[in-house]
């Protein structure tokens, strides 16, 4: 059954570039997703971040929970794309794997750090209960004895709050691929597991980028930079 989006989340995504969908996953889906990742955790943890890419390939059920009709319909609605392909997914183990944090940029958009162009939208899930870090952004104060100008006040009011983690494992954050993400701040202080899922537009290509630690991963599937992503490896989930 497709998830009905409220006017609030539609408006929030349009104005902020991201929004949290509450109660998106059922208890069964949450349990199955958690169990599927637990089953894969031992081999994944051997090389952690490097082996946590594209879990959807390991199980049709897992693919359907992550990229199934319900989530793909939401992704299509927010991105205004009638057709979508699976781009990739990436598992993060938070502070359990500090080595890969050095591979992540401090700030970058999905467009900048993905090894493919044509990114349509991203989704972040809390696979288990996370302790989200408090992201503090300090703004310079007006000098003592001087009131803030109208321009300074308007600039403050126009600021967009940073993206935070989903409040509950049943929730998901959908975000625009142009939004800057504080990747290291997100994960360096977290205890738990998170999953990033990415949809692309049909015709997306494999591209070279220094910001993706797994920039060469698709070469193992026979791709070369510039190749169009095929439906055989990146299925169409919204036609």
C-alpha positions in Angstrom: 0.0 0.0 0.0 1.3 3.4 -1.0 2.1 5.9 1.8 -0.1 9.0 1.8 2.0 12.2 2.1 0.7 15.1 4.1 0.7 18.6 2.9 3.1 19.4 5.7 5.9 17.0 4.5 5.4 18.1 0.9 5.7 21.7 1.9 8.7 21.0 4.2 10.6 19.1 1.5 10.0 21.9 -1.0 11.2 24.6 1.4 14.0 22.8 3.2 15.1 20.1 0.7 14.4 17.3 3.2 11.7 16.0 5.4 11.1 13.1 7.9 8.3 10.6 7.1 7.0 9.1 10.3 5.8 5.5 10.6 6.9 4.6 7.1 7.9 1.1 8.0 5.8 -1.5 9.7 7.1 -3.5 12.7 7.6 -6.5 10.5 9.6 -4.5 7.9 11.7 -2.9 10.6 12.4 -6.3 12.1 13.2 -7.9 8.7 15.5 -5.1 7.7 17.3 -5.3 11.1 17.7 -9.1 10.8 18.9 -9.0 7.2 21.6 -6.6 8.2 22.5 -8.6 11.3 22.8 -11.7 9.1 25.2 -9.9 6.9 27.1 -8.0 9.7 29.9 -10.5 10.2 31.3 -10.5 6.7 30.5 -6.8 6.3 32.3 -5.8 9.5 35.4 -7.6 8.2 35.9 -4.6 5.9 33.0 -2.5 7.2 32.2 0.5 5.0 33.9 -1.1 2.0 31.6 -4.1 2.1 28.4 -2.2 3.1 27.6 -1.1 -0.4 24.5 -2.4 -2.3 22.9 -4.7 0.3 19.8 -4.7 -2.0 21.7 -7.2 -4.2 21.8 -9.8 -1.5 18.1 -10.3 -1.1 15.0 -9.6 -3.1 13.1 -9.0 0.2 15.7 -6.5 1.3 15.5 -4.8 -2.0 11.7 -4.5 -1.7 11.9 -3.1 1.8 14.4 -0.5 0.8 13.5 0.3 -2.8 10.0 -1.1 -3.0 6.8 0.6 -4.5 6.0 2.4 -1.2 9.4 4.2 -0.9 9.9 4.6 -4.6 6.5 6.3 -4.9 7.6 8.8 -2.2 11.0 9.3 -4.0 9.1 9.9 -7.3 6.8 12.4 -5.7 9.5 14.5 -4.0 11.9 14.4 -7.0 9.2 14.9 -9.6 10.5 11.9 -11.6 8.1 9.5 -13.1 10.7 6.9 -13.7 13.5 5.9 -11.2 16.3 3.3 -11.0 18.0 2.0 -7.9 21.3 3.9 -7.6 22.9 2.3 -4.6 22.7 1.8 -0.9 25.3 2.2 1.8 25.5 0.8 5.4 27.1 2.9 8.1 28.1 1.5 11.5 28.7 4.8 13.2 31.5 4.9 15.8 31.9 1.1 15.5 34.0 1.8 12.4 36.1 4.9 12.9 38.4 4.1 10.0 35.9 4.8 7.3 35.1 8.2 8.8 38.4 9.4 7.4 37.2 8.5 3.9 34.1 10.6 4.2 34.0 14.3 3.4 33.1 16.8 6.2 30.4 18.3 4.0 29.2 17.2 0.6 25.9 16.7 -1.3 24.9 13.3 -2.7 25.6 14.8 -6.2 29.2 15.5 -5.2 30.0 12.3 -3.4 28.2 9.7 -5.6 29.9 7.7 -8.3 27.0 8.3 -10.7 25.2 11.3 -12.1 21.5 11.8 -12.4 20.9 11.4 -8.6 17.2 11.9 -8.0 16.9 11.7 -4.2 18.3 10.1 -1.1 16.7 8.3 1.9 18.3 7.8 5.4 17.1 5.0 7.7 18.0 4.2 11.3 18.3 0.4 11.2 18.4 0.3 15.0 18.2 3.0 17.7 20.7 5.7 17.1 22.0 8.4 19.3 22.2 11.3 16.9 24.9 13.9 17.5 24.0 17.4 18.3 25.2 19.5 15.3 25.9 23.0 16.6 26.4 25.8 14.1 27.8 28.9 15.8 26.9 32.2 14.2 29.0 35.3 14.8 27.3 37.8 17.1 26.9 41.4 16.3 29.6 43.5 18.1 28.6 44.8 21.5 26.9 48.1 21.3 25.6 47.6 17.8 22.1 46.2 16.9 21.9 43.7 14.1 21.0 45.1 10.7 17.8 44.2 8.9 19.9 42.2 6.4 21.5 40.2 9.2 18.1 39.4 10.8 16.7 38.3 7.4 19.7 36.2 6.7 19.3 34.4 10.1 15.6 33.8 9.4 16.4 32.3 6.0 18.8 29.8 7.4 18.0 26.1 6.9 18.3 23.8 9.9 20.8 20.9 9.3 19.4 17.4 8.5 19.2 15.2 11.6 18.7 11.4 11.9 15.3 9.8 11.9 13.8 10.0 15.3 12.6 6.3 15.2 13.6 3.2 13.2 10.2 3.2 11.6 10.9 6.7 10.2 12.9 7.8 7.1 14.5 11.1 6.0 14.2 11.9 2.3 16.5 14.6 1.0 17.4 16.4 -2.1 20.7 15.4 -3.7 21.9 19.1 -3.7 21.6 19.5 0.0 25.0 19.7 1.8 25.3 16.8 4.3 27.6 16.9 7.4 28.8 13.3 6.9 31.5 13.1 9.5 29.4 14.9 12.2 26.6 12.5 11.4 28.5 9.4 12.0 31.5 10.0 14.2 29.5 10.2 17.5 26.8 7.6 16.6 26.2 4.3 18.3 24.1 2.3 15.9 23.5 1.4 12.3 22.2 3.6 9.5 21.4 2.9 5.9 21.5 5.3 3.0 19.4 4.6 -0.1 19.8 6.5 -3.4 17.6 6.6 -6.5 18.8 7.8 -9.9 17.1 9.0 -13.0 17.0 6.5 -16.0 20.1 7.2 -18.2 22.3 7.9 -15.2 26.0 7.2 -15.8 28.9 5.9 -13.8 31.2 8.8 -13.1 34.5 9.5 -11.4 34.6 11.4 -8.1 37.3 11.6 -5.5 34.7 12.0 -2.7 33.3 8.4 -3.0 35.5 6.0 -1.1 34.1 3.2 -3.4 34.5 5.1 -6.6 35.9 2.0 -8.4 33.3 -0.5 -7.1 31.2 -0.7 -10.2 34.3 -1.7 -12.2 33.8 -5.1 -10.6 30.5 -5.4 -12.4 32.1 -4.5 -15.8 31.4 -0.8 -15.9 33.8 1.9 -17.1 33.5 5.6 -16.3 30.9 7.1 -18.6 28.8 3.9 -19.0 25.0 4.2 -18.6 23.7 2.2 -15.5 21.9 -0.8 -16.8 18.6 -2.1 -15.5 20.1 -5.5 -15.0 22.3 -4.2 -12.1 20.3 -1.1 -11.2 16.7 -2.1 -11.6 13.9 0.2 -12.6 11.6 0.6 -9.6 9.3 3.3 -10.9 8.3 3.3 -14.5 
